[in-house]
Protein backbone atom coordinates (compact mmCIF):
# COMPACT_ATOMS: atom_id res chain seq x y z
CA UNK A 1 0.00 0.00 0.00
CA UNK A 2 1.75 3.11 -1.20
CA UNK A 3 1.41 6.52 0.39
CA UNK A 4 0.32 8.12 -2.88
CA UNK A 5 -2.66 5.80 -3.25
CA UNK A 6 -3.86 6.73 0.23
CA UNK A 7 -3.62 10.40 -0.62
CA UNK A 8 -5.43 9.85 -3.90
CA UNK A 9 -8.28 8.14 -2.06
CA UNK A 10 -8.58 11.03 0.36
CA UNK A 11 -8.88 13.60 -2.39
CA UNK A 12 -11.65 11.69 -4.13
CA UNK A 13 -13.93 10.35 -1.43
CA UNK A 14 -16.83 8.17 -2.52
CA UNK A 15 -15.41 7.59 -5.98
CA UNK A 16 -12.53 5.19 -5.41
CA UNK A 17 -10.10 4.99 -8.24
CA UNK A 18 -9.15 1.65 -9.75
CA UNK A 19 -6.73 0.14 -7.28
CA UNK A 20 -3.79 -1.58 -8.86
CA UNK A 21 -2.64 -2.98 -5.51
CA UNK A 22 -5.77 -5.11 -5.27
CA UNK A 23 -5.59 -8.72 -6.41
CA UNK A 24 -6.72 -10.06 -9.74
CA UNK A 25 -7.99 -13.16 -8.04
CA UNK A 26 -8.98 -14.16 -4.53
CA UNK A 27 -7.10 -17.30 -3.52
CA UNK A 28 -6.85 -19.89 -0.75
CA UNK A 29 -4.17 -17.75 0.92
CA UNK A 30 -6.69 -14.91 1.23
CA UNK A 31 -9.23 -17.26 2.79
CA UNK A 32 -6.62 -18.46 5.29
CA UNK A 33 -6.06 -14.84 6.28
CA UNK A 34 -9.81 -14.22 6.61
CA UNK A 35 -10.36 -17.32 8.74
CA UNK A 36 -7.39 -16.43 10.92
CA UNK A 37 -8.93 -13.01 11.60
CA UNK A 38 -12.26 -14.65 12.38
CA UNK A 39 -10.98 -17.31 14.76
CA UNK A 40 -8.88 -14.86 16.74
CA UNK A 41 -11.72 -12.34 17.04
CA UNK A 42 -14.19 -14.98 18.24
CA UNK A 43 -14.46 -14.47 21.99
CA UNK A 44 -14.87 -18.19 22.72
CA UNK A 45 -11.47 -18.99 21.19
CA UNK A 46 -9.57 -17.39 24.06
CA UNK A 47 -11.74 -19.02 26.72
CA UNK A 48 -11.58 -22.45 25.13
CA UNK A 49 -7.80 -22.33 24.85
CA UNK A 50 -7.32 -21.01 28.37
CA UNK A 51 -9.76 -23.66 29.61
CA UNK A 52 -7.85 -26.37 27.77
CA UNK A 53 -4.55 -25.30 29.34
CA UNK A 54 -5.98 -24.95 32.84
CA UNK A 55 -7.74 -28.31 32.69
CA UNK A 56 -4.77 -30.11 31.15
CA UNK A 57 -2.19 -28.69 33.50
CA UNK A 58 -4.45 -28.74 36.56
CA UNK A 59 -5.31 -32.41 36.10
CA UNK A 60 -1.66 -33.30 35.50
CA UNK A 61 -0.69 -31.64 38.75
CA UNK A 62 -3.52 -33.18 40.79
CA UNK A 63 -3.14 -36.64 39.27
CA UNK A 64 0.62 -36.54 39.69
CA UNK A 65 0.34 -35.70 43.37
CA UNK A 66 -2.41 -38.19 44.23
CA UNK A 67 -1.04 -41.05 42.09
CA UNK A 68 2.38 -40.44 43.55
CA UNK A 69 0.99 -40.84 47.06
CA UNK A 70 -0.95 -43.99 46.11
CA UNK A 71 2.07 -45.55 44.43
CA UNK A 72 3.76 -46.27 47.76
CA UNK A 73 0.81 -48.37 49.00
CA UNK A 74 0.22 -50.27 45.71
CA UNK A 75 0.60 -54.01 45.21
CA UNK A 76 3.69 -55.03 43.26
CA UNK A 77 1.52 -56.02 40.26
CA UNK A 78 -0.06 -52.59 40.19
CA UNK A 79 3.29 -50.94 40.55
CA UNK A 80 4.50 -52.88 37.50
CA UNK A 81 1.80 -51.37 35.28
CA UNK A 82 2.00 -47.91 36.83
CA UNK A 83 2.18 -45.46 33.95
CA UNK A 84 3.70 -42.13 34.97
CA UNK A 85 3.32 -40.88 31.40
CA UNK A 86 -0.44 -41.42 31.12
CA UNK A 87 -0.92 -40.15 34.66
CA UNK A 88 0.48 -36.77 33.76
CA UNK A 89 -1.34 -36.59 30.40
CA UNK A 90 -4.84 -37.61 31.53
CA UNK A 91 -5.90 -34.01 31.10
CA UNK A 92 -6.18 -34.85 27.39
CA UNK A 93 -9.53 -36.49 28.15
CA UNK A 94 -11.11 -33.14 28.92
CA UNK A 95 -8.85 -31.12 26.63
CA UNK A 96 -10.12 -33.16 23.67
CA UNK A 97 -13.67 -32.03 24.46
CA UNK A 98 -12.79 -28.35 24.81
CA UNK A 99 -10.79 -28.37 21.56
CA UNK A 100 -13.57 -30.28 19.79
CA UNK A 101 -15.88 -27.52 21.00
CA UNK A 102 -13.55 -24.93 19.44
CA UNK A 103 -13.57 -26.96 16.22
CA UNK A 104 -17.34 -27.07 16.22
CA UNK A 105 -17.66 -23.36 17.01
CA UNK A 106 -15.55 -22.39 14.00
CA UNK A 107 -18.54 -23.45 11.89
CA UNK A 108 -21.54 -23.48 14.22
CA UNK A 109 -20.91 -19.89 15.40
CA UNK A 110 -21.31 -18.85 11.76
CA UNK A 111 -24.62 -20.66 11.47
CA UNK A 112 -25.78 -19.48 14.89
CA UNK A 113 -25.11 -15.83 14.07
CA UNK A 114 -25.98 -16.28 10.34
CA UNK A 115 -22.62 -14.75 9.35
CA UNK A 116 -22.29 -17.77 7.06
CA UNK A 117 -24.29 -15.68 4.56
CA UNK A 118 -21.68 -12.91 4.34
CA UNK A 119 -18.84 -15.45 4.49
CA UNK A 120 -20.18 -17.35 1.49
CA UNK A 121 -21.13 -14.29 -0.56
CA UNK A 122 -17.60 -12.96 -0.07
CA UNK A 123 -16.06 -16.34 -0.91
CA UNK A 124 -18.52 -18.52 -2.81
CA UNK A 125 -15.93 -21.31 -3.18
CA UNK A 126 -17.27 -23.43 -0.37
CA UNK A 127 -14.45 -25.97 -0.42
CA UNK A 128 -11.95 -23.14 -0.07
CA UNK A 129 -13.80 -21.65 2.90
CA UNK A 130 -14.03 -24.96 4.73
CA UNK A 131 -10.43 -25.96 3.96
CA UNK A 132 -9.15 -22.58 5.20
CA UNK A 133 -11.16 -22.98 8.40
CA UNK A 134 -9.79 -26.51 8.90
CA UNK A 135 -6.17 -25.45 8.39
CA UNK A 136 -6.39 -22.46 10.72
CA UNK A 137 -8.16 -24.57 13.33
CA UNK A 138 -5.65 -27.41 13.06
CA UNK A 139 -2.69 -25.06 13.52
CA UNK A 140 -4.32 -23.40 16.51
CA UNK A 141 -5.40 -26.70 18.06
CA UNK A 142 -1.94 -28.20 17.57
CA UNK A 143 -0.36 -25.20 19.29
CA UNK A 144 -2.78 -25.30 22.20
CA UNK A 145 -2.58 -29.10 22.37
CA UNK A 146 1.20 -29.13 22.39
CA UNK A 147 1.33 -26.45 25.09
CA UNK A 148 -1.15 -28.45 27.19
CA UNK A 149 0.83 -31.67 26.72
CA UNK A 150 4.28 -30.17 27.39
CA UNK A 151 3.27 -28.18 30.44
CA UNK A 152 1.04 -31.01 31.71
CA UNK A 153 3.92 -33.45 31.32
CA UNK A 154 6.39 -31.21 33.15
CA UNK A 155 4.00 -30.38 35.99
CA UNK A 156 2.78 -33.99 36.33
CA UNK A 157 6.26 -35.51 36.33
CA UNK A 158 7.56 -33.08 38.90
CA UNK A 159 4.54 -33.87 41.12
CA UNK A 160 5.31 -37.59 40.77
CA UNK A 161 8.97 -37.00 41.48
CA UNK A 162 8.29 -35.03 44.64
CA UNK A 163 5.89 -37.80 45.81
CA UNK A 164 8.66 -40.33 45.36
CA UNK A 165 6.96 -42.28 42.55
CA UNK A 166 8.52 -43.28 39.21
CA UNK A 167 8.56 -40.46 36.71
CA UNK A 168 9.55 -39.87 33.13
CA UNK A 169 11.66 -37.20 31.41
CA UNK A 170 11.29 -35.70 27.95
CA UNK A 171 14.48 -37.40 26.85
CA UNK A 172 12.53 -40.67 27.05
CA UNK A 173 11.41 -41.55 23.45
CA UNK A 174 8.06 -42.78 24.78
CA UNK A 175 7.54 -39.45 26.49
CA UNK A 176 8.36 -37.57 23.29
CA UNK A 177 5.90 -39.73 21.36
CA UNK A 178 3.22 -39.21 24.01
CA UNK A 179 3.66 -35.44 24.17
CA UNK A 180 3.87 -34.74 20.43
CA UNK A 181 1.47 -37.55 19.50
CA UNK A 182 -0.91 -36.33 22.19
CA UNK A 183 -0.90 -32.89 20.60
CA UNK A 184 -1.69 -34.56 17.27
CA UNK A 185 -4.53 -36.45 18.91
CA UNK A 186 -5.94 -33.19 20.29
CA UNK A 187 -5.70 -31.66 16.80
CA UNK A 188 -7.69 -34.60 15.44
CA UNK A 189 -10.23 -34.08 18.23
CA UNK A 190 -10.65 -30.44 17.16
CA UNK A 191 -11.10 -31.55 13.54
CA UNK A 192 -13.65 -34.15 14.66
CA UNK A 193 -15.66 -31.37 16.34
CA UNK A 194 -15.23 -29.28 13.21
CA UNK A 195 -16.54 -32.03 10.90
CA UNK A 196 -19.48 -32.81 13.18
CA UNK A 197 -20.24 -29.11 13.61
CA UNK A 198 -20.27 -28.66 9.83
CA UNK A 199 -22.63 -31.59 9.44
CA UNK A 200 -25.13 -30.64 12.14
CA UNK A 201 -24.65 -26.83 12.32
CA UNK A 202 -25.89 -26.44 15.90
CA UNK A 203 -23.43 -25.60 18.69
CA UNK A 204 -25.44 -27.35 21.39
CA UNK A 205 -25.94 -30.51 19.36
CA UNK A 206 -22.23 -30.56 18.48
CA UNK A 207 -21.17 -30.22 22.12
CA UNK A 208 -23.56 -32.98 23.17
CA UNK A 209 -22.33 -35.25 20.40
CA UNK A 210 -18.70 -34.63 21.35
CA UNK A 211 -19.36 -35.36 25.02
CA UNK A 212 -21.06 -38.61 24.11
CA UNK A 213 -18.37 -39.62 21.63
CA UNK A 214 -15.32 -38.75 23.68
CA UNK A 215 -16.39 -39.32 27.26
CA UNK A 216 -19.64 -41.24 27.59
CA UNK A 217 -19.02 -44.05 25.11
CA UNK A 218 -15.48 -44.80 26.39
CA UNK A 219 -16.73 -44.65 30.00
CA UNK A 220 -19.72 -46.92 29.50
CA UNK A 221 -18.10 -49.20 26.93
CA UNK A 222 -17.23 -51.80 29.61
CA UNK A 223 -20.93 -51.99 30.53
CA UNK A 224 -21.74 -53.32 27.05
CA UNK A 225 -21.98 -57.08 26.35
CA UNK A 226 -18.51 -58.74 26.18
CA UNK A 227 -17.48 -58.60 22.50
CA UNK A 228 -18.94 -55.14 22.09
CA UNK A 229 -17.13 -53.92 25.20
CA UNK A 230 -13.85 -55.30 23.83
CA UNK A 231 -14.46 -53.75 20.44
CA UNK A 232 -15.24 -50.36 21.97
CA UNK A 233 -12.16 -50.40 24.17
CA UNK A 234 -9.97 -51.31 21.21
CA UNK A 235 -11.43 -49.61 18.16
CA UNK A 236 -13.74 -46.78 19.27
CA UNK A 237 -11.77 -43.94 17.70
CA UNK A 238 -11.25 -41.72 20.79
CA UNK A 239 -10.33 -44.80 22.88
CA UNK A 240 -7.95 -46.12 20.22
CA UNK A 241 -6.44 -42.67 19.65
CA UNK A 242 -5.96 -42.14 23.38
CA UNK A 243 -3.33 -44.91 23.40
CA UNK A 244 -0.90 -42.30 22.09
CA UNK A 245 -0.39 -40.86 25.59
CA UNK A 246 0.25 -44.19 27.38
CA UNK A 247 3.55 -45.88 28.13
CA UNK A 248 2.22 -49.15 29.52
CA UNK A 249 1.16 -51.49 26.72
CA UNK A 250 -1.98 -53.56 27.19
CA UNK A 251 -1.46 -56.27 24.54
CA UNK A 252 -5.23 -56.48 23.93
CA UNK A 253 -5.38 -52.87 22.78
CA UNK A 254 -3.98 -51.15 19.71
CA UNK A 255 -0.52 -49.64 19.85
CA UNK A 256 -0.08 -45.86 20.04
CA UNK A 257 0.36 -45.15 16.33
CA UNK A 258 -2.16 -47.70 14.99
CA UNK A 259 -4.59 -46.31 17.57
CA UNK A 260 -3.98 -42.78 16.41
CA UNK A 261 -4.42 -43.96 12.81
CA UNK A 262 -7.89 -45.29 13.65
CA UNK A 263 -8.82 -41.88 15.06
CA UNK A 264 -7.30 -40.14 12.02
CA UNK A 265 -9.23 -42.42 9.66
CA UNK A 266 -12.49 -41.66 11.43
CA UNK A 267 -11.80 -37.91 11.28
CA UNK A 268 -10.87 -38.17 7.60
CA UNK A 269 -14.15 -39.92 6.74
CA UNK A 270 -16.19 -37.32 8.64
CA UNK A 271 -14.25 -34.46 7.04
CA UNK A 272 -15.01 -35.83 3.58
CA UNK A 273 -18.69 -36.06 4.53
CA UNK A 274 -18.55 -32.50 5.89
CA UNK A 275 -16.98 -31.15 2.68
CA UNK A 276 -19.48 -32.92 0.44
CA UNK A 277 -22.41 -31.68 2.53
CA UNK A 278 -21.11 -28.13 2.84
CA UNK A 279 -20.59 -27.84 -0.92
CA UNK A 280 -24.11 -28.91 -1.79
CA UNK A 281 -26.18 -27.44 0.97
CA UNK A 282 -28.06 -24.13 0.64
CA UNK A 283 -26.37 -21.61 2.92
CA UNK B 1 -25.98 -6.47 -15.03
CA UNK B 2 -28.14 -9.03 -13.28
CA UNK B 3 -29.82 -11.52 -15.59
CA UNK B 4 -32.38 -13.94 -14.23
CA UNK B 5 -33.62 -16.60 -16.66
CA UNK B 6 -36.29 -19.16 -15.82
CA UNK B 7 -35.17 -19.19 -12.20
CA UNK B 8 -37.04 -21.80 -10.16
CA UNK B 9 -36.71 -23.05 -6.61
CA UNK B 10 -38.76 -25.90 -5.22
CA UNK B 11 -38.71 -27.19 -1.67
CA UNK B 12 -40.38 -30.57 -2.02
CA UNK B 13 -43.94 -29.81 -3.09
CA UNK B 14 -43.69 -26.08 -2.54
CA UNK B 15 -42.53 -23.89 -5.40
CA UNK B 16 -41.00 -20.79 -3.82
CA UNK B 17 -39.79 -19.25 -7.08
CA UNK B 18 -41.47 -20.16 -10.33
CA UNK B 19 -39.68 -19.66 -13.69
CA UNK B 20 -38.75 -16.08 -12.94
CA UNK B 21 -37.05 -13.99 -15.66
CA UNK B 22 -36.04 -10.36 -15.43
CA UNK B 23 -33.04 -8.09 -15.64
CA UNK B 24 -31.49 -5.40 -13.46
CA UNK B 25 -29.78 -2.68 -15.47
CA UNK B 26 -26.82 -0.46 -14.60
CA UNK B 27 -27.56 3.15 -13.74
CA UNK B 28 -30.95 2.27 -12.30
CA UNK B 29 -32.43 1.39 -8.96
CA UNK B 30 -34.65 -1.62 -9.54
CA UNK B 31 -37.30 -2.22 -6.90
CA UNK B 32 -37.98 -5.91 -6.33
CA UNK B 33 -41.41 -5.97 -4.79
CA UNK B 34 -43.83 -8.53 -3.55
CA UNK B 35 -45.80 -9.41 -0.46
CA UNK B 36 -44.04 -11.25 2.35
CA UNK B 37 -43.35 -14.81 1.31
CA UNK B 38 -43.44 -14.00 -2.40
CA UNK B 39 -39.95 -15.44 -2.91
CA UNK B 40 -37.92 -12.23 -2.94
CA UNK B 41 -35.22 -13.37 -0.52
CA UNK B 42 -34.98 -16.81 -2.11
CA UNK B 43 -34.48 -15.16 -5.51
CA UNK B 44 -31.76 -12.89 -4.15
CA UNK B 45 -30.04 -15.82 -2.44
CA UNK B 46 -29.99 -17.69 -5.74
CA UNK B 47 -28.62 -14.64 -7.58
CA UNK B 48 -25.81 -14.50 -5.00
CA UNK B 49 -25.08 -18.21 -5.26
CA UNK B 50 -26.12 -19.01 -1.69
CA UNK B 51 -28.94 -21.32 -2.71
CA UNK B 52 -28.85 -23.58 -5.73
CA UNK B 53 -31.75 -23.09 -8.19
CA UNK B 54 -33.88 -26.11 -9.01
CA UNK B 55 -33.91 -24.79 -12.60
CA UNK B 56 -32.85 -21.71 -14.50
CA UNK B 57 -29.89 -19.39 -14.16
CA UNK B 58 -28.97 -16.12 -12.52
CA UNK B 59 -25.89 -14.22 -13.61
CA UNK B 60 -24.14 -11.07 -12.49
CA UNK B 61 -22.19 -9.32 -15.23
CA UNK B 62 -22.65 -12.41 -17.41
CA UNK B 63 -21.29 -14.92 -14.91
CA UNK B 64 -22.62 -16.93 -12.02
CA UNK B 65 -21.91 -15.25 -8.67
CA UNK B 66 -19.42 -17.96 -7.72
CA UNK B 67 -17.46 -17.59 -10.97
CA UNK B 68 -16.07 -14.13 -10.23
CA UNK B 69 -12.39 -14.09 -9.38
CA UNK B 70 -12.84 -11.35 -6.76
CA UNK B 71 -16.50 -11.77 -5.72
CA UNK B 72 -16.80 -8.61 -3.60
CA UNK B 73 -15.62 -6.53 -6.56
CA UNK B 74 -18.39 -8.02 -8.71
CA UNK B 75 -21.37 -7.69 -6.38
CA UNK B 76 -22.04 -6.26 -2.95
CA UNK B 77 -24.98 -7.50 -0.95
CA UNK B 78 -26.95 -6.94 2.20
CA UNK B 79 -29.24 -9.84 2.99
CA UNK B 80 -29.52 -9.88 6.76
CA UNK B 81 -28.12 -6.95 8.71
CA UNK B 82 -28.46 -8.81 12.00
CA UNK B 83 -26.09 -11.56 10.81
CA UNK B 84 -23.13 -10.57 12.97
CA UNK B 85 -21.13 -12.31 15.67
CA UNK B 86 -22.09 -10.18 18.69
CA UNK B 87 -18.62 -10.21 20.26
CA UNK B 88 -16.73 -9.33 17.07
CA UNK B 89 -16.17 -5.66 16.29
CA UNK B 90 -17.51 -4.10 13.12
CA UNK B 91 -13.93 -3.45 12.08
CA UNK B 92 -12.90 -7.10 12.35
CA UNK B 93 -16.12 -8.27 10.71
CA UNK B 94 -15.28 -6.16 7.67
CA UNK B 95 -11.56 -6.91 7.86
CA UNK B 96 -12.21 -10.66 7.59
CA UNK B 97 -14.51 -10.16 4.58
CA UNK B 98 -11.93 -7.89 2.91
CA UNK B 99 -9.09 -10.31 3.64
CA UNK B 100 -10.95 -13.20 2.01
CA UNK B 101 -11.00 -11.21 -1.22
CA UNK B 102 -7.51 -9.81 -0.83
CA UNK B 103 -8.87 -6.27 -0.49
CA UNK B 104 -6.57 -3.84 1.31
CA UNK B 105 -7.23 -2.69 4.86
CA UNK B 106 -7.85 0.88 3.70
CA UNK B 107 -11.05 -0.29 1.98
CA UNK B 108 -12.34 -1.22 5.44
CA UNK B 109 -11.57 2.26 6.76
CA UNK B 110 -13.04 3.85 3.64
CA UNK B 111 -16.41 2.06 3.89
CA UNK B 112 -16.62 2.58 7.66
CA UNK B 113 -16.18 6.31 7.10
CA UNK B 114 -18.62 6.26 4.21
CA UNK B 115 -21.43 4.81 6.36
CA UNK B 116 -20.52 6.94 9.37
CA UNK B 117 -19.38 4.13 11.68
CA UNK B 118 -15.70 5.13 11.76
CA UNK B 119 -15.76 6.26 15.38
CA UNK B 120 -17.56 3.16 16.74
CA UNK B 121 -15.90 0.54 14.54
CA UNK B 122 -14.03 -1.10 17.42
CA UNK B 123 -17.16 -1.74 19.47
CA UNK B 124 -18.60 -5.26 19.48
CA UNK B 125 -21.29 -5.49 16.80
CA UNK B 126 -23.70 -6.90 19.39
CA UNK B 127 -23.91 -3.47 21.01
CA UNK B 128 -25.11 -1.83 17.79
CA UNK B 129 -28.62 -0.54 17.23
CA UNK B 130 -30.60 -1.87 14.29
CA UNK B 131 -29.78 1.26 12.32
CA UNK B 132 -26.06 0.84 12.97
CA UNK B 133 -26.20 -2.82 11.96
CA UNK B 134 -27.92 -1.79 8.75
CA UNK B 135 -25.13 0.72 8.10
CA UNK B 136 -22.55 -1.97 8.79
CA UNK B 137 -24.33 -4.25 6.32
CA UNK B 138 -24.16 -1.50 3.71
CA UNK B 139 -20.46 -1.02 4.50
CA UNK B 140 -19.88 -4.72 3.82
CA UNK B 141 -21.74 -4.41 0.52
CA UNK B 142 -19.53 -1.50 -0.54
CA UNK B 143 -16.19 -3.14 0.43
CA UNK B 144 -15.23 -4.16 -3.08
CA UNK B 145 -16.62 -0.98 -4.69
CA UNK B 146 -18.82 -3.26 -6.81
CA UNK B 147 -20.80 -2.33 -9.95
CA UNK B 148 -23.80 -4.32 -8.69
CA UNK B 149 -25.61 -4.03 -5.36
CA UNK B 150 -28.22 -6.47 -4.05
CA UNK B 151 -30.05 -5.21 -0.97
CA UNK B 152 -32.77 -7.24 0.74
CA UNK B 153 -35.23 -5.04 2.64
CA UNK B 154 -32.55 -2.51 3.62
CA UNK B 155 -35.16 -0.07 4.98
CA UNK B 156 -36.85 -2.56 7.28
CA UNK B 157 -37.10 -1.23 10.81
CA UNK B 158 -35.01 1.87 10.15
CA UNK B 159 -35.68 5.27 11.68
CA UNK B 160 -36.57 8.13 9.28
CA UNK B 161 -33.00 9.41 9.20
CA UNK B 162 -31.69 5.98 8.25
CA UNK B 163 -34.34 5.61 5.56
CA UNK B 164 -33.41 8.95 4.01
CA UNK B 165 -29.74 7.99 4.14
CA UNK B 166 -30.20 4.63 2.40
CA UNK B 167 -32.50 6.13 -0.23
CA UNK B 168 -29.89 8.79 -0.96
CA UNK B 169 -27.16 6.17 -1.10
CA UNK B 170 -29.09 4.03 -3.58
CA UNK B 171 -29.77 7.05 -5.81
CA UNK B 172 -26.09 7.99 -5.68
CA UNK B 173 -24.98 4.44 -6.51
CA UNK B 174 -27.29 4.37 -9.52
CA UNK B 175 -26.10 7.81 -10.61
CA UNK B 176 -22.55 6.42 -10.55
CA UNK B 177 -23.67 3.82 -13.09
CA UNK B 178 -24.12 0.88 -10.76
CA UNK B 179 -26.98 -1.58 -10.94
CA UNK B 180 -28.94 -1.49 -7.69
CA UNK B 181 -31.52 -4.15 -6.83
CA UNK B 182 -33.55 -3.44 -3.71
CA UNK B 183 -36.35 -5.56 -2.33
CA UNK B 184 -39.29 -4.37 -0.30
CA UNK B 185 -42.75 -5.52 0.58
CA UNK B 186 -43.97 -1.92 0.78
CA UNK B 187 -44.40 0.21 -2.31
CA UNK B 188 -44.35 3.36 -0.19
CA UNK B 189 -40.81 2.57 0.95
CA UNK B 190 -39.37 2.64 -2.54
CA UNK B 191 -41.75 4.56 -4.81
CA UNK B 192 -39.66 7.72 -4.62
CA UNK B 193 -36.38 5.89 -5.11
CA UNK B 194 -36.73 3.28 -7.82
CA UNK B 195 -36.53 3.68 -11.58
CA UNK B 196 -37.74 0.24 -12.45
CA UNK B 197 -40.11 -2.22 -10.84
CA UNK B 198 -40.09 -5.98 -10.76
CA UNK B 199 -43.12 -7.27 -8.89
CA UNK B 200 -43.55 -10.91 -7.92
CA UNK B 201 -46.22 -12.84 -6.07
CA UNK B 202 -46.18 -16.51 -5.13
CA UNK B 203 -42.79 -16.76 -6.84
CA UNK B 204 -44.14 -15.64 -10.22
CA UNK B 205 -43.45 -12.48 -12.16
CA UNK B 206 -46.42 -10.09 -11.99
CA UNK B 207 -44.90 -6.91 -13.42
CA UNK B 208 -41.61 -5.83 -14.96
CA UNK B 209 -41.95 -2.19 -15.87
CA UNK B 210 -40.48 1.26 -15.48
CA UNK B 211 -41.74 3.19 -12.47
CA UNK B 212 -43.13 5.90 -14.75
CA UNK B 213 -45.17 3.40 -16.73
CA UNK B 214 -46.39 1.79 -13.53
CA UNK B 215 -47.62 5.11 -12.20
CA UNK B 216 -49.27 5.90 -15.51
CA UNK B 217 -51.03 2.55 -15.66
CA UNK B 218 -52.01 2.18 -12.04
CA UNK B 219 -52.85 5.50 -10.57
CA UNK B 220 -56.48 6.45 -11.06
CA UNK B 221 -57.12 10.14 -11.14
CA UNK B 222 -60.00 11.03 -8.91
CA UNK B 223 -61.65 14.28 -7.92
CA UNK B 224 -63.31 14.66 -4.56
CA UNK B 225 -66.05 17.26 -4.36
CA UNK B 226 -68.50 18.48 -1.75
CA UNK B 227 -71.60 20.39 -2.55
CA UNK B 228 -75.01 21.01 -0.95
CA UNK B 229 -76.48 20.04 -4.33
CA UNK B 230 -74.44 16.84 -4.55
CA UNK B 231 -77.31 14.44 -5.40
CA UNK B 232 -78.50 16.44 -8.43
CA UNK B 233 -74.98 17.29 -9.55
CA UNK B 234 -73.97 13.62 -9.45
CA UNK B 235 -76.54 12.84 -12.12
CA UNK B 236 -75.27 15.70 -14.23
CA UNK B 237 -71.67 14.45 -13.96
CA UNK B 238 -72.70 10.93 -14.94
CA UNK B 239 -74.47 12.34 -17.97
CA UNK B 240 -71.11 13.85 -18.96
CA UNK B 241 -69.55 10.38 -18.85
CA UNK B 242 -67.94 10.49 -15.40
CA UNK B 243 -68.15 7.71 -12.87
CA UNK B 244 -69.39 8.96 -9.50
CA UNK B 245 -69.64 7.28 -6.16
CA UNK B 246 -70.51 8.62 -2.73
CA UNK B 247 -68.01 8.66 0.08
CA UNK B 248 -69.89 10.02 3.11
CA UNK B 249 -71.09 13.48 2.18
CA UNK B 250 -68.51 13.75 -0.60
CA UNK B 251 -68.61 12.63 -4.20
CA UNK B 252 -65.64 10.84 -5.71
CA UNK B 253 -65.49 11.43 -9.45
CA UNK B 254 -63.37 9.60 -11.98
CA UNK B 255 -63.26 10.15 -15.70
CA UNK B 256 -63.59 13.92 -15.56
CA UNK B 257 -60.81 16.32 -14.57
CA UNK B 258 -61.20 18.97 -11.90
CA UNK B 259 -61.29 21.98 -14.32
CA UNK B 260 -64.08 20.38 -16.34
CA UNK B 261 -66.07 19.66 -13.18
CA UNK B 262 -65.55 23.22 -11.97
CA UNK B 263 -66.69 24.65 -15.30
CA UNK B 264 -69.74 22.42 -15.27
CA UNK B 265 -70.60 23.52 -11.74
CA UNK B 266 -70.22 27.20 -12.65
CA UNK B 267 -72.38 26.82 -15.74
CA UNK B 268 -75.12 25.13 -13.71
CA UNK B 269 -74.84 27.47 -10.74
CA UNK B 270 -73.89 24.58 -8.44
CA UNK B 271 -72.37 25.68 -5.16
CA UNK B 272 -69.07 23.87 -4.50
CA UNK B 273 -67.53 23.60 -1.04
CA UNK B 274 -64.61 21.48 -2.06
CA UNK B 275 -63.05 20.42 -5.34
CA UNK B 276 -59.88 18.43 -4.88
CA UNK B 277 -58.06 16.26 -7.41
CA UNK B 278 -56.28 13.28 -5.82
CA UNK B 279 -54.32 10.29 -6.98
CA UNK B 280 -54.87 6.83 -5.60
CA UNK B 281 -51.69 5.81 -3.86
CA UNK B 282 -49.25 3.47 -5.54
CA UNK B 283 -49.48 1.34 -2.43
CA UNK B 284 -53.11 0.66 -3.36
CA UNK B 285 -52.15 -0.06 -6.95
CA UNK B 286 -49.45 -2.42 -5.72
CA UNK B 287 -51.90 -4.17 -3.43
CA UNK B 288 -54.40 -4.56 -6.26
CA UNK B 289 -51.64 -6.00 -8.40
CA UNK B 290 -50.53 -8.57 -5.84
CA UNK B 291 -54.01 -9.13 -4.45
CA UNK B 292 -54.60 -12.38 -6.31
CA UNK B 293 -51.35 -13.92 -5.23
CA UNK B 294 -51.75 -13.01 -1.55
CA UNK B 295 -55.40 -14.02 -1.49
CA UNK B 296 -54.47 -17.32 -3.07
CA UNK B 297 -51.83 -17.79 -0.39
CA UNK B 298 -54.31 -17.11 2.41
CA UNK B 299 -56.86 -19.46 0.91
CA UNK B 300 -54.30 -22.16 0.50
CA UNK B 301 -53.14 -21.84 4.08
CA UNK B 302 -56.71 -22.07 5.30
CA UNK B 303 -57.24 -25.12 3.14
CA UNK B 304 -54.12 -26.75 4.52
CA UNK B 305 -55.18 -25.99 8.07
CA UNK B 306 -58.61 -27.49 7.38
CA UNK B 307 -56.98 -30.58 5.91
CA UNK B 308 -54.87 -30.97 9.02
CA UNK B 309 -57.90 -30.60 11.28
CA UNK B 310 -59.76 -33.18 9.21
CA UNK B 311 -56.79 -35.53 9.47
Interface residues (C-beta under 8 A of the other chain):
Chain A: X1 X5 X6 X9 X13 X14 X15 X16 X19 X21 X22 X23 X24 X25 X26 X27 X30 X31 X33 X34 X35 X37 X38 X41 X42 X43 X109 X110 X113 X114 X115 X116 X117 X118 X119 X120 X121 X122 X123 X124 X125 X280 X282 X283
Chain B: X45 X48 X49 X50 X51 X52 X65 X66 X68 X69 X70 X71 X72 X73 X75 X77 X79 X80 X82 X83 X84 X85 X86 X87 X88 X89 X92 X93 X95 X96 X97 X99 X100 X101 X102 X103 X104 X105 X106 X107 X110 X113 X114 X140 X145 X172 X176
